Structures are given as structure tokens and as C-alpha cells.
Amino acid sequence: MTNEEGWRVGVLFSTSGVTAAVEQTMLNATLLAIEEINRVGGVAGKPLIASHRDPNCSPKRYRELARQCLQDDGISTIFGCFMSSCRKAVLPEIEAFRGLLFYPTVYEGFEYSPRCFYTGASSNQGAIQLARYLMANYGNRFLLVGSNYVFPYEYNRVITDIVTQSGGKILDELYVPISAIDADFDSVIKKIQKLQPDAIISTIVGQTVGMFYEKYALAGFEPSRMPIAAITTSEAEIALMAPKAAIGHITTSPFFETLDRPEARRFVQSYKAKFGKDAPVTACAEAAYFQVYLYAKALGIAGSNHPDSIIKAMGGLEFEAPQGRVKIDGNNHHTELWPRIGRVDANGKFGVIWESTERVKPDPYFVSASYDDWSAASNAALTG
């Protein structure tokens, strides 16, 4: 809640554990946004005050810390969570204590909570675009590889529907432990050698991402012919890989560190000035950054940090984010975003090889998704 000192918010991102690399970028961006807002006077003359805790990438710990914020500390709004398993652990606490969660991660969709705002990409803001790009440029035979938890299973179900309804084929679907070891990828590499897919669509997360890319490179596969096309590989995971392991591979995302927009350049420059010139800047970090600004804007409109007042003020809000101007959909609490596809260059950076020409509305339940008219934009440039 608020007091004379300022507006208190909870921040739950992990600085230890299997997905700590990307969660650290989310924490950094959250703190950067709060610092910037406070520098110009905060909201209604009061600063935002962040109370951060490290959940160690554990759904159970996420839930315990969320309850602690809401019940013991009187904090009503939480910015946090990376893995869907952690979000699903936190939401019952948010709803039980009538709090509010801002969730900045690409996720599988098929969820709505009136007390959650989803600022990362849902399936129709990445999966459709990636599948169509791959079929236009590489072929229509895919192998799905993911980490063994809810997000990859659900996302791969969406990918399978998109591919099969578009005339493509899913050759197989493989999963490795979230805390996989090197040997867990041996069977994956053998399956790739046997099936020779046109691309591997990856939903592997955390520290194990680098293992997969390095094993792929050691096996001698050629990314120009058969790339790993990822949903979850970001600048943070690439920074942990062996040099050159990621070159030529693809990721779909609304934001990349190299994005050439004034807002993006300012964000990346400010981020690196605060956290180090080699600190990776990810799409999850960008969503974590702009969602704080949206919250602050809603807080200013509402004049209160009561969650119900914030929820009412959030519907339809827009903000000129680093990726482009974003907008909250008041009906489903997801965000209108700008899908892009990037390829890793020789410097280990993403070069944008395709981007939407218009902002894409969130359709987390695929109520109106069409597999032929697959974007809100007139996206004719499928090849690149």
C-alpha cells in the first residue's frame, strides 16, 4: 500500500536458479523504470518503492513470497514471474487477497485473470508469425523441443495446430528436464539426425538453452539450412553460450536489443549505463520496463493504489514502449504488441529479419485467429 513515504510495490524475479539469467534482466528493467519515474517526481508527488525478493525460480517459493507481500507486508501490486508454473502458483494468492500481478513474459495464452495484466507476447503474437516465416523460408517439417513444464506443452499444442492447418507436419515432440544436464540432449540430437527436420522449434528455457545450442553445433548441423527457431532464447541465454553457438539461429520476439528506434536506443543505453555495457537486454526486460510505466500512468489516473482502482484505469492505456506504442486490451488484460523475428549474427546479436507493420491485438484464446490471414498487419514480406 502507500504511506507518507511512497507507493510500495512487490518485485518477484529470481537472481538465483535455472532461469535467473533472464529474470535478472527483468529485475534490472523494473528497477530502472522505477528509478526513472522517481527521478521526475514519482506519481502524485510520491516515489515508487520496490520491495524485491528472490524466489529462486521455485513455484512454491514464488507463492510463499507473494503471500508474504500481500498478507504480511500490505503490498497490493506485484511485478513478477517468468515461468508459467510460477505465475500459476502466484495467481491464487493474488486473487485470494484481491491484489494485482503484472506479468511480463511471453506465454502460452489460454488464461485470463481479472487481477493480472499480461505484457509479454501471447501465442498469436509470435507463434503464428514464426511458423509462417519458417514455412515460407525453410520448409514445413518441424521437430518440437521444449523444457518439461506447462508453457512448452501448451505452446507446442498451439504450434502444432498452426502448422498442421497450414499444410505442414510435426515430426515429433521432445521434452527435457528444466534442470537438464548435457546427456539429456543426446537423444534430441539423435532424433534430429534421424528425422532431418526443416527447423527445430524450441521452447527450452534457462541454463539448458546453451547446452542445446552447443550440442547442436558440435553435431555439425547447419543453421542456414536447419535452424533452431526459438520462442524463449533471448540475449540473456546467448550471453551464457559458447562463442558462435547461436549464430544463424532464430527467435520470435516483440523486442530485440538491437532494435533501431529512438525509444529502444534510449532504453538500451540507460539499461547498460546502469547495469554494465555487457548486460544483456531482453524482450522480457522490455516488457518489465514498460509495464511499470503503465502502472504508474494508471496510478496517476486512479489517484489510489487500490487494485480495483488500478484495474479500472488500466483498460485502453497506451505507452510509447521501446518496441513501439503498446496498448492494454481492457477486455482480456493482454497487450497489443509488435511481433518480430530476429536472427543471430556473427557478433552474437539479433538482426531483425521480419517485423509486423502494425500493432497486433492479443488473442490469447485464438477466438478469431485465422491461419491464412495471420496478422493484424499487411505482412507480405515473409521471406528474408
N, C-alpha and C positions, 0 to 999 in steps of 0.2 A: 504494500500500500504506500501512501505518501505520508510524509510528516513535514515538519518545517524545513528539513534539510533538502528534500527532493523526492523524486519518483523512483521507488525501488522496483527492480525487475530481476528475475532469476535467469541465469545463464547456465545451461546444462550441455556442455560439449566436453568430450574426453581429451585429456592430454596424455593419457596412457592407454594401452590396449591395442587391439588389432586394427582399428580404423582411426587411430589417433592422428595420423599424418594429415588426413583431410579434415578431421574435426578441429585440429589446431588452427587450420586456416579459417574455419567458421567462427571460432572463438576470437581470433585476431580481428576479423572483419566486423564482428559485433562490437567489440571494444573500440575499434576505430570510429564506427558510426556514432557511438555514444560520446566519444571524445569530441568529435566534430560538432555534434548537436549542442553539447555543453559549452563549447568554445564561443558559440554565438548566443548564449543566454539560456540554453535549455528549452524547456517548454513552460510557458506561463511564468517565466522567471525562476523556475526551479530546475536543477540538473537531474538527469537520469543517473541513478546509482545502481551499478551492476553488482549482483551477488553471484559469483561463479563457483561452481562445484564440479569436480571431476568424477563422472560416473564409471570410468574405466571400461567403456564400451559394453557394459553389462546391462541387459534389460532390467534385471532385478534391482540393480543399483540405481538405474535411472528412475525407476518407480519410487524407490525409497527417498531419493533426493527431491523428487517432485513433491512428494507428500510433505517432506520437511519444509520446503519453501512455502507451500500452500497452507499447511496446518500450523506449523510451529513459528514460522517467520513472518506470516502475514503478507507474503508476496503473492499477488494475484495473477501476474503475467510472466510466462516463461518463454525464453527463446532457446530452442534446443532440439536435440536428437539428430542422428544421422541414419542409422539402420532402421528399417521399418519395424523390426522386432522391438526396438527401443521406443519408437513412437507409440506402438500399440500397448506397450507396458505403461506409458505415461498417461495416455488419454483417459483411462478410467479414473485416475486421480484428479485430472483436470476437470472432468465432468462431475465427479463427486463433490469437489469443493467449489464448483462453479467458477473456475479460473479460466485462463486463456493461454493457448500454446501457439507459437509461431514456428513453423516447421520449414526449413529452407533446403530440402533435399529432393533431387529427382526421385520419383517413387512410382509405384505400380498403378496408382489410381484405385477406383472401386471403393472409395471411402468418403464419408462426409461426417464431420463433427461440427456442430454449431459453435463450438468453442475452440476450433483450430483454424488457422489460416495457413494455407499451403502455398509457399512462394517458390518452390522448386518445380521443375517440369513434370507434368503428368504424362501418361503414355501417349496421348495424341499430340504432344509437343516434342516428340523425339523419336519414339519407336516407329511410327508410320513413316516419317521422313527418312530415317536411316534405312529401313527395309527397302523403300522405293529407290533410294540412291544406290544401294548395293545391287539391286536387280537391274538397274539401268547401266551400271558400270562394270560389274564383275560376274554376274550370273545369278541363278535362282536356287542354288543348292546350298543350304546352310547347316552348320553344326552349332548348337547352343551349349555354352559352358557357363556355369554360374556357381556362386557360393551357396552352401546348403542352408538357406533360411527363406523367409516368406517372400521378400522382394524378388529374387531371381525366379522363383517358381511362378509368381503371378505375372511378372513382366514377360517371361518366356511364353506364357499362355497367350498373352496379347500378341507377341511377335509371331507365334505360330498361326494365329487367326489371320493376321495381316498377310503373311507370306503365302499361306495356302489359298486364301481367297483371291490372291493376285497371281496365282498360277505357279508359285514356287513350291519348294519342298524342304521340309526339315528332316535332315538325315538321322539325327539323334540328339538327345538332350542329356547332358552330363553335369554332375554336381560334385564339388569338392568341399571339405570342411572349411568353415570360416577361418579357423586357425590351421590351415593346411600346412603340410611340410612338403619339401621338394619331391619326395617319392609319390605323393598323391597325384602329381601331374603326369606320371609315367603312362598311365592308362589313357589319359587325354591325348597325349602326343601320339600314342599308338593308334588311337581312333582317327586322328587327323590324317596320319599316314595311310591308313586303310581306306578312308572314305574320300579323301581329297575334295573337300567342300570348296565352294567358290569363296566363302568367307566364314570366319568363326565369329559369332555374335556373343560377346562376353558380358556377363553381369557379375563377375568376380569382384570382390571388394577388399580393401585394406592391404595389409602387408603381402598377401598372397598374390596380388596382381603382378608384382615384379617377378615372382617365381615363374608365373605362367609365361610372361613375355620372354624371359631369359631362356626357359626351356624351349620355347618356340624357335628362338634364334639359334640355339645350339643344334636343333634338329635340322637346320638348313632350309626351312621354309622361306618362301619369298613373299614378303608383304605386298609387293606390287601386283602379284597375281592372286594371292590368297591372304588378305589382311585380317587381323583381329579388329573387329568393329565393335567398340565398347559403348556401354551406357554409363559406366562408372569409373573409367580410367581418366584421371584428371592430372593436372600439373603436379599435384602432390605425390601421386603414385609414381609418375615418371621420374621425379627427383630422387626416388629411392632405388631405381633400377640401375643395372649395369649400363655403362655408356653404349649408345646406339641400339639398345634392345627395343626401344619403342619406335624407332624411325620407320615411317611408312604406314604405321597403323592409324586407325580412325576412331574418333569419338564423336557422339552427338551431344550437343550442349547448347544452352542459350548464351553462354559466355565463355570466352577464352581470354587468357592473359594478354594475348597479342591483339585483341580487338582494336581496330583503328577508329575509335570515336572519341571526341573530346572528353566525355564523361568517363569513358573507360580508361583513357590515358591518365586522367586526374586521379581516379580511384587506385589504379596500379601504382602510380608514383607515390601517393600518400601512404599506401599499404607498405611498400618497400622502404620508404623513408623511416617508417616506424618499426618495422619488424625485420629489416635486413634486405639487401639488394638481391639475395638469392632465395628469399622466402617465396614459395610458390603461391600464386593467386588462382583460386579455383572457381568454378561456377557455383558451388555450394557456398563459398565465401561471399561471392557477389550477391546471392540471394539473402544470405545472413545480413549483409550490409544494408541492402535496400529495404528489408522488412523492418529494420529498426526505424528508418526514416518514415515508413508508412505508419508505424505505430505512433511515432511522435506527432505526425500530422493528425492522426485520429485523436490522440490525447489532447492536442490543442483545440480541436473542434468540440470534443466532448466536455472539456474542462474538468474531467474526472478520470481517474484510472480504474473506476469500477468496470469490470469486464463487460457487463451488459451495455454500458455506455460506449465502450471502445468498439464492440461488435457492431453496434448501430452506426457508428461513424465510419467504419472501415469500408462498407459496401460502396463500390464505384470509385474509390480513391485511386489516384494515379500518381506516379512519381517518375522523374527522368532518371532511370537507373543506368548504370554503366552499359548494360546490354541494349538499352533502348527504353522508350517510355512504357512502363508496365501499368497494369490496372487490375484491381481486385474485383472479381466477379462476386457480387453480393448474394447470388443465388446458391453458389456451391463453395464459396470461400477459397477457391483456387485463383490463380493469377494468369492474366493474359501475358504471354511471353514471346520471345523471338527465337525460334529454333535455328540452329546452325549445325554444320558438320565440319570438323577440323581434321587435318592430317598432320602427324608429327614430322617435322622437317629435320634436316641434318644437325641442327642446333638443339634438338630436343624440345622445340617449341611447336605449338599448334598453328598451322596456317589454315585459315578458313577457306574451304573448297566449295561450300554451298551455304546459302543463308536465305531465310524466308524474306520476302519483300514486304510482308505485312505482319502485324502482330497476330498471333494465333490464340483464339479463345480456348480456355480449358474445357475439355470434355472428358472428365475422369471416368465416366461410366460408358463412354463410347455410344451415347444415345443417338448422336447424329453423325457419327463418323462414317465417311464413305471411303472405300478403298481405291476408287478411281479419282475422285475429287478430294485429295487427302490433306489439303491445307487451306486455310482461310485465304491464302495468298495465291496470286497467279504465278506459281513457281514452275516456270518452263525449263529452267536451266538445271536439269537433273544430272547432266554429265559434267565431269570436272577432273 
